[in-house]
Amino acid sequence: MIRTARPDDLDAIAALHTRARATYYKGRIPEEAYSGAAELARTREGWSRAVARAQADGGVLCAEQDGELTGVAAFRTADGETTLTQLHVDPAHWRKGTGAALHAACLDAWRRAGIRRVRLEVYAHNLRAQAFYATHGWLPDPHATASGSHRVLWLSVPPPPSGE
């Protein structure tokens, strides 16, 4: 089930975010940059701001199975540009359709809001995420200059499937 995040989800969201990030950051950046109590608190605070954001400015969606949070996605619209800021699936739930369901829910939200183009930055070493995004139609920005450790991707939001 995909639903809108609630403030009482924040601890579970921050913990899931931390587990997911560890899979692609481990061995590439210092552990304290993605793990530990201080980083968990900072992550929770960031998610708290996202969950509190006005609907017109973005959204946070949770994937839930049997009462357990299995994935989370966040997007934000600012200055006329929409960015998919986060999409994480708990590693224990990879390859089970959770990411695809969250992505589809984001697409629905963007279509309802009239959004036609969305941007994201993906960690250059996170090849799993890059393959996922490519499968879902995201394309590298041919005009982007190197942005350090991340690649910029864009998605033209497709129209709704026939019959919707």
VMD Tcl script that builds the backbone (N, CA, C; Angstrom):
set m [mol new atoms 492]
animate dup $m
set s [atomselect $m all]
$s set {name element resname resid chain x y z} {
  {N N MET 1 A 0.837 -1.168 0.000}
  {CA C MET 1 A 0.000 0.000 0.000}
  {C C MET 1 A 0.889 1.241 0.000}
  {N N ILE 2 A 0.531 2.219 -0.813}
  {CA C ILE 2 A 1.225 3.504 -0.841}
  {C C ILE 2 A 0.299 4.531 -0.200}
  {N N ARG 3 A 0.864 5.327 0.690}
  {CA C ARG 3 A 0.079 6.342 1.387}
  {C C ARG 3 A 0.953 7.560 1.666}
  {N N THR 4 A 0.308 8.639 2.036}
  {CA C THR 4 A 1.018 9.855 2.427}
  {C C THR 4 A 1.668 9.642 3.790}
  {N N ALA 5 A 2.891 10.124 3.920}
  {CA C ALA 5 A 3.614 10.002 5.186}
  {C C ALA 5 A 2.960 10.862 6.260}
  {N N ARG 6 A 3.102 10.395 7.490}
  {CA C ARG 6 A 2.574 11.102 8.663}
  {C C ARG 6 A 3.732 11.398 9.621}
  {N N PRO 7 A 3.564 12.379 10.487}
  {CA C PRO 7 A 4.626 12.671 11.458}
  {C C PRO 7 A 5.030 11.457 12.297}
  {N N ASP 8 A 4.096 10.565 12.599}
  {CA C ASP 8 A 4.461 9.399 13.415}
  {C C ASP 8 A 5.273 8.354 12.637}
  {N N ASP 9 A 5.510 8.591 11.346}
  {CA C ASP 9 A 6.361 7.722 10.527}
  {C C ASP 9 A 7.834 8.123 10.576}
  {N N LEU 10 A 8.149 9.260 11.165}
  {CA C LEU 10 A 9.488 9.831 11.023}
  {C C LEU 10 A 10.613 8.922 11.503}
  {N N ASP 11 A 10.452 8.262 12.635}
  {CA C ASP 11 A 11.521 7.374 13.112}
  {C C ASP 11 A 11.756 6.232 12.132}
  {N N ALA 12 A 10.684 5.634 11.635}
  {CA C ALA 12 A 10.808 4.520 10.690}
  {C C ALA 12 A 11.400 4.999 9.359}
  {N N ILE 13 A 10.994 6.186 8.910}
  {CA C ILE 13 A 11.531 6.730 7.653}
  {C C ILE 13 A 13.032 6.970 7.785}
  {N N ALA 14 A 13.446 7.618 8.876}
  {CA C ALA 14 A 14.875 7.920 9.066}
  {C C ALA 14 A 15.704 6.642 9.153}
  {N N ALA 15 A 15.203 5.634 9.841}
  {CA C ALA 15 A 15.927 4.367 9.957}
  {C C ALA 15 A 16.034 3.674 8.596}
  {N N LEU 16 A 14.942 3.650 7.828}
  {CA C LEU 16 A 14.965 3.049 6.494}
  {C C LEU 16 A 15.941 3.796 5.597}
  {N N HIS 17 A 15.883 5.111 5.610}
  {CA C HIS 17 A 16.780 5.947 4.815}
  {C C HIS 17 A 18.239 5.601 5.131}
  {N N THR 18 A 18.551 5.464 6.405}
  {CA C THR 18 A 19.911 5.144 6.837}
  {C C THR 18 A 20.348 3.765 6.327}
  {N N ARG 19 A 19.469 2.774 6.434}
  {CA C ARG 19 A 19.805 1.423 5.940}
  {C C ARG 19 A 20.043 1.426 4.434}
  {N N ALA 20 A 19.195 2.125 3.707}
  {CA C ALA 20 A 19.325 2.155 2.252}
  {C C ALA 20 A 20.610 2.869 1.832}
  {N N ARG 21 A 20.898 4.010 2.437}
  {CA C ARG 21 A 22.104 4.756 2.079}
  {C C ARG 21 A 23.371 3.962 2.360}
  {N N ALA 22 A 23.356 3.175 3.420}
  {CA C ALA 22 A 24.540 2.384 3.768}
  {C C ALA 22 A 24.920 1.430 2.640}
  {N N THR 23 A 23.952 0.976 1.854}
  {CA C THR 23 A 24.247 0.009 0.793}
  {C C THR 23 A 25.086 0.605 -0.326}
  {N N TYR 24 A 24.961 1.896 -0.567}
  {CA C TYR 24 A 25.746 2.483 -1.651}
  {C C TYR 24 A 26.851 3.418 -1.185}
  {N N TYR 25 A 26.805 3.867 0.057}
  {CA C TYR 25 A 27.878 4.726 0.573}
  {C C TYR 25 A 29.005 3.951 1.242}
  {N N LYS 26 A 28.690 2.770 1.777}
  {CA C LYS 26 A 29.691 2.009 2.534}
  {C C LYS 26 A 30.954 1.780 1.695}
  {N N GLY 27 A 32.080 2.130 2.288}
  {CA C GLY 27 A 33.350 1.978 1.615}
  {C C GLY 27 A 33.681 3.101 0.648}
  {N N ARG 28 A 32.772 4.042 0.462}
  {CA C ARG 28 A 32.992 5.144 -0.481}
  {C C ARG 28 A 33.124 6.494 0.220}
  {N N ILE 29 A 32.402 6.653 1.316}
  {CA C ILE 29 A 32.512 7.885 2.100}
  {C C ILE 29 A 32.609 7.481 3.568}
  {N N PRO 30 A 33.094 8.375 4.423}
  {CA C PRO 30 A 33.216 8.024 5.843}
  {C C PRO 30 A 31.864 7.629 6.445}
  {N N GLU 31 A 31.874 6.585 7.245}
  {CA C GLU 31 A 30.632 6.058 7.817}
  {C C GLU 31 A 29.852 7.103 8.597}
  {N N GLU 32 A 30.523 8.013 9.280}
  {CA C GLU 32 A 29.812 9.028 10.065}
  {C C GLU 32 A 28.991 9.971 9.180}
  {N N ALA 33 A 29.268 9.979 7.865}
  {CA C ALA 33 A 28.504 10.814 6.942}
  {C C ALA 33 A 27.135 10.222 6.613}
  {N N TYR 34 A 26.922 8.949 6.908}
  {CA C TYR 34 A 25.632 8.329 6.616}
  {C C TYR 34 A 25.100 7.472 7.755}
  {N N SER 35 A 25.812 7.391 8.860}
  {CA C SER 35 A 25.420 6.512 9.957}
  {C C SER 35 A 25.713 7.190 11.287}
  {N N GLY 36 A 25.228 6.616 12.353}
  {CA C GLY 36 A 25.480 7.145 13.690}
  {C C GLY 36 A 24.342 8.011 14.180}
  {N N ALA 37 A 24.337 8.270 15.470}
  {CA C ALA 37 A 23.236 8.986 16.117}
  {C C ALA 37 A 23.060 10.404 15.579}
  {N N ALA 38 A 24.153 11.138 15.393}
  {CA C ALA 38 A 24.046 12.524 14.920}
  {C C ALA 38 A 23.471 12.573 13.505}
  {N N GLU 39 A 23.938 11.668 12.648}
  {CA C GLU 39 A 23.434 11.644 11.277}
  {C C GLU 39 A 21.979 11.189 11.239}
  {N N LEU 40 A 21.612 10.237 12.081}
  {CA C LEU 40 A 20.219 9.788 12.148}
  {C C LEU 40 A 19.316 10.945 12.574}
  {N N ALA 41 A 19.749 11.743 13.540}
  {CA C ALA 41 A 18.966 12.898 13.992}
  {C C ALA 41 A 18.837 13.928 12.870}
  {N N ARG 42 A 19.925 14.173 12.147}
  {CA C ARG 42 A 19.881 15.121 11.034}
  {C C ARG 42 A 18.944 14.619 9.933}
  {N N THR 43 A 19.025 13.334 9.647}
  {CA C THR 43 A 18.152 12.728 8.638}
  {C C THR 43 A 16.690 12.852 9.049}
  {N N ARG 44 A 16.401 12.550 10.311}
  {CA C ARG 44 A 15.021 12.652 10.807}
  {C C ARG 44 A 14.508 14.079 10.691}
  {N N GLU 45 A 15.352 15.050 11.020}
  {CA C GLU 45 A 14.950 16.459 10.930}
  {C C GLU 45 A 14.633 16.838 9.485}
  {N N GLY 46 A 15.450 16.376 8.545}
  {CA C GLY 46 A 15.181 16.651 7.139}
  {C C GLY 46 A 13.859 16.057 6.676}
  {N N TRP 47 A 13.597 14.830 7.093}
  {CA C TRP 47 A 12.322 14.198 6.744}
  {C C TRP 47 A 11.160 14.897 7.435}
  {N N SER 48 A 11.380 15.392 8.634}
  {CA C SER 48 A 10.334 16.126 9.355}
  {C C SER 48 A 9.908 17.360 8.560}
  {N N ARG 49 A 10.877 18.082 8.032}
  {CA C ARG 49 A 10.559 19.259 7.202}
  {C C ARG 49 A 9.797 18.840 5.945}
  {N N ALA 50 A 10.209 17.742 5.330}
  {CA C ALA 50 A 9.545 17.284 4.108}
  {C C ALA 50 A 8.102 16.864 4.380}
  {N N VAL 51 A 7.877 16.134 5.463}
  {CA C VAL 51 A 6.523 15.684 5.806}
  {C C VAL 51 A 5.620 16.871 6.123}
  {N N ALA 52 A 6.183 17.926 6.713}
  {CA C ALA 52 A 5.392 19.105 7.094}
  {C C ALA 52 A 5.128 20.055 5.924}
  {N N ARG 53 A 5.797 19.843 4.813}
  {CA C ARG 53 A 5.677 20.727 3.658}
  {C C ARG 53 A 4.241 20.769 3.139}
  {N N ALA 54 A 3.814 21.928 2.679}
  {CA C ALA 54 A 2.484 22.079 2.083}
  {C C ALA 54 A 2.377 21.212 0.840}
  {N N GLN 55 A 1.194 20.661 0.597}
  {CA C GLN 55 A 0.992 19.755 -0.544}
  {C C GLN 55 A 1.373 20.416 -1.866}
  {N N ALA 56 A 1.128 21.698 -1.999}
  {CA C ALA 56 A 1.476 22.393 -3.241}
  {C C ALA 56 A 2.979 22.453 -3.461}
  {N N ASP 57 A 3.738 22.263 -2.397}
  {CA C ASP 57 A 5.196 22.344 -2.488}
  {C C ASP 57 A 5.874 20.985 -2.597}
  {N N GLY 58 A 5.097 19.896 -2.552}
  {CA C GLY 58 A 5.692 18.575 -2.686}
  {C C GLY 58 A 4.932 17.525 -1.916}
  {N N GLY 59 A 5.608 16.404 -1.664}
  {CA C GLY 59 A 4.955 15.331 -0.935}
  {C C GLY 59 A 5.945 14.268 -0.490}
  {N N VAL 60 A 5.510 13.492 0.485}
  {CA C VAL 60 A 6.269 12.334 0.953}
  {C C VAL 60 A 5.302 11.158 0.952}
  {N N LEU 61 A 5.682 10.100 0.263}
  {CA C LEU 61 A 4.854 8.909 0.153}
  {C C LEU 61 A 5.569 7.736 0.804}
  {N N CYS 62 A 4.805 6.905 1.486}
  {CA C CYS 62 A 5.352 5.715 2.134}
  {C C CYS 62 A 4.763 4.464 1.498}
  {N N ALA 63 A 5.600 3.459 1.356}
  {CA C ALA 63 A 5.141 2.120 0.985}
  {C C ALA 63 A 5.073 1.336 2.284}
  {N N GLU 64 A 3.983 0.627 2.451}
  {CA C GLU 64 A 3.769 -0.125 3.685}
  {C C GLU 64 A 3.250 -1.511 3.337}
  {N N GLN 65 A 3.781 -2.494 4.045}
  {CA C GLN 65 A 3.316 -3.867 3.873}
  {C C GLN 65 A 3.147 -4.480 5.249}
  {N N ASP 66 A 1.970 -4.973 5.531}
  {CA C ASP 66 A 1.665 -5.601 6.820}
  {C C ASP 66 A 2.083 -4.715 7.993}
  {N N GLY 67 A 1.822 -3.409 7.875}
  {CA C GLY 67 A 2.129 -2.466 8.947}
  {C C GLY 67 A 3.583 -2.050 9.025}
  {N N GLU 68 A 4.429 -2.559 8.133}
  {CA C GLU 68 A 5.862 -2.221 8.137}
  {C C GLU 68 A 6.172 -1.260 6.996}
  {N N LEU 69 A 6.908 -0.203 7.298}
  {CA C LEU 69 A 7.349 0.736 6.277}
  {C C LEU 69 A 8.429 0.064 5.434}
  {N N THR 70 A 8.203 -0.050 4.127}
  {CA C THR 70 A 9.145 -0.745 3.248}
  {C C THR 70 A 9.816 0.178 2.249}
  {N N GLY 71 A 9.317 1.399 2.106}
  {CA C GLY 71 A 9.909 2.346 1.174}
  {C C GLY 71 A 9.368 3.736 1.405}
  {N N VAL 72 A 10.082 4.722 0.873}
  {CA C VAL 72 A 9.675 6.115 1.031}
  {C C VAL 72 A 10.169 6.917 -0.167}
  {N N ALA 73 A 9.377 7.874 -0.593}
  {CA C ALA 73 A 9.766 8.764 -1.684}
  {C C ALA 73 A 9.343 10.181 -1.311}
  {N N ALA 74 A 10.155 11.150 -1.709}
  {CA C ALA 74 A 9.830 12.552 -1.452}
  {C C ALA 74 A 10.134 13.363 -2.702}
  {N N PHE 75 A 9.286 14.365 -2.944}
  {CA C PHE 75 A 9.527 15.279 -4.048}
  {C C PHE 75 A 9.156 16.681 -3.599}
  {N N ARG 76 A 9.755 17.643 -4.280}
  {CA C ARG 76 A 9.545 19.036 -3.893}
  {C C ARG 76 A 9.489 19.895 -5.145}
  {N N THR 77 A 8.592 20.865 -5.132}
  {CA C THR 77 A 8.519 21.847 -6.203}
  {C C THR 77 A 8.898 23.196 -5.618}
  {N N ALA 78 A 9.905 23.811 -6.215}
  {CA C ALA 78 A 10.358 25.136 -5.798}
  {C C ALA 78 A 10.805 25.899 -7.035}
  {N N ASP 79 A 10.432 27.153 -7.103}
  {CA C ASP 79 A 10.820 28.003 -8.234}
  {C C ASP 79 A 10.457 27.368 -9.572}
  {N N GLY 80 A 9.305 26.708 -9.626}
  {CA C GLY 80 A 8.813 26.136 -10.864}
  {C C GLY 80 A 9.468 24.842 -11.302}
  {N N GLU 81 A 10.359 24.285 -10.468}
  {CA C GLU 81 A 11.031 23.039 -10.827}
  {C C GLU 81 A 10.716 21.978 -9.789}
  {N N THR 82 A 10.319 20.800 -10.259}
  {CA C THR 82 A 10.030 19.683 -9.360}
  {C C THR 82 A 11.218 18.739 -9.345}
  {N N THR 83 A 11.590 18.329 -8.136}
  {CA C THR 83 A 12.715 17.424 -7.948}
  {C C THR 83 A 12.269 16.222 -7.129}
  {N N LEU 84 A 12.596 15.043 -7.608}
  {CA C LEU 84 A 12.451 13.839 -6.795}
  {C C LEU 84 A 13.676 13.851 -5.886}
  {N N THR 85 A 13.459 14.187 -4.625}
  {CA C THR 85 A 14.587 14.381 -3.715}
  {C C THR 85 A 15.049 13.091 -3.067}
  {N N GLN 86 A 14.151 12.133 -2.905}
  {CA C GLN 86 A 14.498 10.863 -2.250}
  {C C GLN 86 A 13.591 9.766 -2.796}
  {N N LEU 87 A 14.145 8.585 -2.970}
  {CA C LEU 87 A 13.354 7.377 -3.193}
  {C C LEU 87 A 14.210 6.239 -2.637}
  {N N HIS 88 A 13.752 5.680 -1.528}
  {CA C HIS 88 A 14.503 4.613 -0.863}
  {C C HIS 88 A 13.588 3.418 -0.600}
  {N N VAL 89 A 14.110 2.240 -0.826}
  {CA C VAL 89 A 13.420 1.003 -0.477}
  {C C VAL 89 A 14.304 0.281 0.531}
  {N N ASP 90 A 13.680 -0.243 1.570}
  {CA C ASP 90 A 14.431 -1.019 2.549}
  {C C ASP 90 A 15.110 -2.171 1.814}
  {N N PRO 91 A 16.418 -2.347 1.992}
  {CA C PRO 91 A 17.117 -3.424 1.269}
  {C C PRO 91 A 16.470 -4.800 1.422}
  {N N ALA 92 A 15.800 -5.052 2.528}
  {CA C ALA 92 A 15.119 -6.344 2.713}
  {C C ALA 92 A 13.935 -6.499 1.761}
  {N N HIS 93 A 13.541 -5.418 1.097}
  {CA C HIS 93 A 12.380 -5.446 0.200}
  {C C HIS 93 A 12.746 -5.114 -1.249}
  {N N TRP 94 A 14.022 -5.143 -1.564}
  {CA C TRP 94 A 14.427 -4.902 -2.944}
  {C C TRP 94 A 13.852 -5.970 -3.864}
  {N N ARG 95 A 13.597 -5.556 -5.095}
  {CA C ARG 95 A 13.156 -6.443 -6.171}
  {C C ARG 95 A 11.797 -7.087 -5.886}
  {N N LYS 96 A 10.968 -6.355 -5.130}
  {CA C LYS 96 A 9.624 -6.861 -4.832}
  {C C LYS 96 A 8.544 -5.905 -5.332}
  {N N GLY 97 A 8.928 -4.895 -6.117}
  {CA C GLY 97 A 7.959 -3.964 -6.689}
  {C C GLY 97 A 7.698 -2.720 -5.861}
  {N N THR 98 A 8.358 -2.591 -4.729}
  {CA C THR 98 A 8.115 -1.439 -3.861}
  {C C THR 98 A 8.547 -0.142 -4.520}
  {N N GLY 99 A 9.749 -0.119 -5.084}
  {CA C GLY 99 A 10.230 1.088 -5.751}
  {C C GLY 99 A 9.356 1.467 -6.928}
  {N N ALA 100 A 8.948 0.472 -7.711}
  {CA C ALA 100 A 8.079 0.742 -8.863}
  {C C ALA 100 A 6.737 1.307 -8.413}
  {N N ALA 101 A 6.196 0.782 -7.320}
  {CA C ALA 101 A 4.912 1.291 -6.807}
  {C C ALA 101 A 5.056 2.730 -6.310}
  {N N LEU 102 A 6.149 3.023 -5.609}
  {CA C LEU 102 A 6.382 4.400 -5.158}
  {C C LEU 102 A 6.554 5.336 -6.350}
  {N N HIS 103 A 7.311 4.892 -7.348}
  {CA C HIS 103 A 7.526 5.712 -8.539}
  {C C HIS 103 A 6.196 5.986 -9.242}
  {N N ALA 104 A 5.369 4.971 -9.381}
  {CA C ALA 104 A 4.056 5.143 -10.018}
  {C C ALA 104 A 3.183 6.119 -9.237}
  {N N ALA 105 A 3.240 6.057 -7.920}
  {CA C ALA 105 A 2.465 6.983 -7.087}
  {C C ALA 105 A 2.970 8.419 -7.252}
  {N N CYS 106 A 4.277 8.579 -7.378}
  {CA C CYS 106 A 4.839 9.904 -7.650}
  {C C CYS 106 A 4.341 10.417 -8.998}
  {N N LEU 107 A 4.391 9.550 -10.020}
  {CA C LEU 107 A 3.894 9.948 -11.342}
  {C C LEU 107 A 2.446 10.416 -11.265}
  {N N ASP 108 A 1.620 9.682 -10.539}
  {CA C ASP 108 A 0.216 10.075 -10.388}
  {C C ASP 108 A 0.099 11.448 -9.737}
  {N N ALA 109 A 0.869 11.680 -8.695}
  {CA C ALA 109 A 0.830 12.974 -8.006}
  {C C ALA 109 A 1.287 14.098 -8.942}
  {N N TRP 110 A 2.349 13.837 -9.707}
  {CA C TRP 110 A 2.842 14.863 -10.632}
  {C C TRP 110 A 1.822 15.155 -11.725}
  {N N ARG 111 A 1.170 14.126 -12.238}
  {CA C ARG 111 A 0.154 14.343 -13.272}
  {C C ARG 111 A -0.995 15.184 -12.717}
  {N N ARG 112 A -1.460 14.831 -11.514}
  {CA C ARG 112 A -2.556 15.598 -10.894}
  {C C ARG 112 A -2.180 17.060 -10.695}
  {N N ALA 113 A -0.911 17.319 -10.418}
  {CA C ALA 113 A -0.438 18.689 -10.190}
  {C C ALA 113 A -0.069 19.407 -11.490}
  {N N GLY 114 A -0.173 18.710 -12.619}
  {CA C GLY 114 A 0.162 19.314 -13.899}
  {C C GLY 114 A 1.657 19.434 -14.155}
  {N N ILE 115 A 2.445 18.678 -13.438}
  {CA C ILE 115 A 3.899 18.718 -13.595}
  {C C ILE 115 A 4.283 17.883 -14.812}
  {N N ARG 116 A 5.113 18.441 -15.674}
  {CA C ARG 116 A 5.468 17.769 -16.916}
  {C C ARG 116 A 6.923 17.291 -16.950}
  {N N ARG 117 A 7.751 17.804 -16.054}
  {CA C ARG 117 A 9.176 17.443 -16.079}
  {C C ARG 117 A 9.699 17.435 -14.651}
  {N N VAL 118 A 10.503 16.419 -14.325}
  {CA C VAL 118 A 11.017 16.256 -12.967}
  {C C VAL 118 A 12.517 15.969 -13.047}
  {N N ARG 119 A 13.228 16.486 -12.081}
  {CA C ARG 119 A 14.689 16.353 -11.994}
  {C C ARG 119 A 15.044 15.494 -10.791}
  {N N LEU 120 A 16.190 14.839 -10.857}
  {CA C LEU 120 A 16.737 14.174 -9.669}
  {C C LEU 120 A 18.242 14.126 -9.790}
  {N N GLU 121 A 18.884 13.955 -8.647}
  {CA C GLU 121 A 20.319 13.713 -8.605}
  {C C GLU 121 A 20.511 12.352 -7.962}
  {N N VAL 122 A 21.329 11.518 -8.585}
  {CA C VAL 122 A 21.582 10.170 -8.085}
  {C C VAL 122 A 23.082 10.012 -7.860}
  {N N TYR 123 A 23.425 9.376 -6.758}
  {CA C TYR 123 A 24.822 9.147 -6.411}
  {C C TYR 123 A 25.490 8.369 -7.545}
  {N N ALA 124 A 26.607 8.870 -8.011}
  {CA C ALA 124 A 27.272 8.294 -9.182}
  {C C ALA 124 A 27.623 6.819 -9.009}
  {N N HIS 125 A 27.910 6.389 -7.782}
  {CA C HIS 125 A 28.272 4.990 -7.551}
  {C C HIS 125 A 27.060 4.097 -7.278}
  {N N ASN 126 A 25.877 4.673 -7.229}
  {CA C ASN 126 A 24.679 3.884 -6.959}
  {C C ASN 126 A 24.120 3.368 -8.293}
  {N N LEU 127 A 24.778 2.351 -8.814}
  {CA C LEU 127 A 24.397 1.817 -10.116}
  {C C LEU 127 A 23.031 1.141 -10.084}
  {N N ARG 128 A 22.661 0.571 -8.950}
  {CA C ARG 128 A 21.336 -0.047 -8.810}
  {C C ARG 128 A 20.250 1.007 -9.043}
  {N N ALA 129 A 20.394 2.154 -8.387}
  {CA C ALA 129 A 19.401 3.225 -8.550}
  {C C ALA 129 A 19.400 3.745 -9.979}
  {N N GLN 130 A 20.567 3.923 -10.562}
  {CA C GLN 130 A 20.623 4.421 -11.936}
  {C C GLN 130 A 19.919 3.479 -12.902}
  {N N ALA 131 A 20.090 2.179 -12.715}
  {CA C ALA 131 A 19.397 1.203 -13.567}
  {C C ALA 131 A 17.885 1.283 -13.350}
  {N N PHE 132 A 17.462 1.430 -12.088}
  {CA C PHE 132 A 16.036 1.568 -11.788}
  {C C PHE 132 A 15.463 2.785 -12.519}
  {N N TYR 133 A 16.127 3.929 -12.377}
  {CA C TYR 133 A 15.611 5.143 -13.007}
  {C C TYR 133 A 15.592 5.024 -14.525}
  {N N ALA 134 A 16.619 4.423 -15.118}
  {CA C ALA 134 A 16.643 4.248 -16.569}
  {C C ALA 134 A 15.457 3.408 -17.027}
  {N N THR 135 A 15.152 2.355 -16.279}
  {CA C THR 135 A 14.003 1.506 -16.595}
  {C C THR 135 A 12.699 2.294 -16.583}
  {N N HIS 136 A 12.652 3.327 -15.744}
  {CA C HIS 136 A 11.434 4.124 -15.604}
  {C C HIS 136 A 11.455 5.406 -16.436}
  {N N GLY 137 A 12.389 5.489 -17.399}
  {CA C GLY 137 A 12.363 6.578 -18.367}
  {C C GLY 137 A 13.197 7.804 -18.042}
  {N N TRP 138 A 13.939 7.784 -16.947}
  {CA C TRP 138 A 14.791 8.920 -16.598}
  {C C TRP 138 A 16.004 8.928 -17.518}
  {N N LEU 139 A 16.386 10.116 -17.962}
  {CA C LEU 139 A 17.513 10.263 -18.873}
  {C C LEU 139 A 18.551 11.208 -18.286}
  {N N PRO 140 A 19.835 10.931 -18.554}
  {CA C PRO 140 A 20.878 11.847 -18.078}
  {C C PRO 140 A 20.720 13.225 -18.722}
  {N N ASP 141 A 21.054 14.252 -17.976}
  {CA C ASP 141 A 21.013 15.615 -18.489}
  {C C ASP 141 A 22.247 15.824 -19.370}
  {N N PRO 142 A 22.058 15.984 -20.687}
  {CA C PRO 142 A 23.224 16.129 -21.573}
  {C C PRO 142 A 23.949 17.462 -21.379}
  {N N HIS 143 A 23.298 18.420 -20.721}
  {CA C HIS 143 A 23.879 19.750 -20.539}
  {C C HIS 143 A 24.448 19.966 -19.144}
  {N N ALA 144 A 24.269 18.975 -18.275}
  {CA C ALA 144 A 24.723 19.143 -16.890}
  {C C ALA 144 A 26.232 19.062 -16.814}
  {N N THR 145 A 26.768 19.977 -16.068}
  {CA C THR 145 A 28.188 19.879 -15.779}
  {C C THR 145 A 28.330 18.918 -14.616}
  {N N ALA 146 A 29.485 18.361 -14.459}
  {CA C ALA 146 A 29.711 17.412 -13.361}
  {C C ALA 146 A 29.321 18.078 -12.050}
  {N N SER 147 A 28.491 17.390 -11.274}
  {CA C SER 147 A 28.066 17.949 -9.986}
  {C C SER 147 A 28.669 17.117 -8.862}
  {N N GLY 148 A 29.948 16.903 -8.947}
  {CA C GLY 148 A 30.616 16.159 -7.891}
  {C C GLY 148 A 30.288 14.694 -7.946}
  {N N SER 149 A 29.719 14.195 -6.880}
  {CA C SER 149 A 29.479 12.763 -6.748}
  {C C SER 149 A 28.110 12.317 -7.271}
  {N N HIS 150 A 27.358 13.213 -7.882}
  {CA C HIS 150 A 26.011 12.877 -8.327}
  {C C HIS 150 A 25.822 13.150 -9.815}
  {N N ARG 151 A 24.903 12.378 -10.406}
  {CA C ARG 151 A 24.492 12.580 -11.792}
  {C C ARG 151 A 23.092 13.177 -11.790}
  {N N VAL 152 A 22.848 14.078 -12.732}
  {CA C VAL 152 A 21.533 14.698 -12.873}
  {C C VAL 152 A 20.751 13.930 -13.932}
  {N N LEU 153 A 19.521 13.559 -13.581}
  {CA C LEU 153 A 18.619 12.872 -14.509}
  {C C LEU 153 A 17.324 13.669 -14.612}
  {N N TRP 154 A 16.655 13.524 -15.740}
  {CA C TRP 154 A 15.368 14.189 -15.964}
  {C C TRP 154 A 14.345 13.158 -16.447}
  {N N LEU 155 A 13.110 13.425 -16.095}
  {CA C LEU 155 A 12.005 12.599 -16.557}
  {C C LEU 155 A 10.926 13.514 -17.135}
  {N N SER 156 A 10.532 13.240 -18.353}
  {CA C SER 156 A 9.345 13.881 -18.915}
  {C C SER 156 A 8.173 13.053 -18.441}
  {N N VAL 157 A 7.290 13.650 -17.664}
  {CA C VAL 157 A 6.177 12.904 -17.090}
  {C C VAL 157 A 5.237 12.487 -18.206}
  {N N PRO 158 A 5.093 11.171 -18.388}
  {CA C PRO 158 A 4.222 10.700 -19.481}
  {C C PRO 158 A 2.753 10.947 -19.148}
  {N N PRO 159 A 1.931 11.047 -20.182}
  {CA C PRO 159 A 0.498 11.192 -19.922}
  {C C PRO 159 A -0.032 9.944 -19.239}
  {N N PRO 160 A -1.196 10.046 -18.625}
  {CA C PRO 160 A -1.746 8.856 -17.973}
  {C C PRO 160 A -2.017 7.760 -18.990}
  {N N PRO 161 A -1.934 6.507 -18.549}
  {CA C PRO 161 A -2.254 5.396 -19.457}
  {C C PRO 161 A -3.673 5.566 -20.015}
  {N N SER 162 A -3.902 5.048 -21.189}
  {CA C SER 162 A -5.225 5.128 -21.816}
  {C C SER 162 A -6.298 4.619 -20.866}
  {N N GLY 163 A -7.433 5.308 -20.887}
  {CA C GLY 163 A -8.554 4.877 -20.063}
  {C C GLY 163 A -8.589 5.528 -18.695}
  {N N GLU 164 A -7.590 6.320 -18.358}
  {CA C GLU 164 A -7.617 6.993 -17.039}
  {C C GLU 164 A -8.161 8.374 -17.173}
}
mol reanalyze $m
mol bondsrecalc $m
mol representation Tube
mol addrep $m
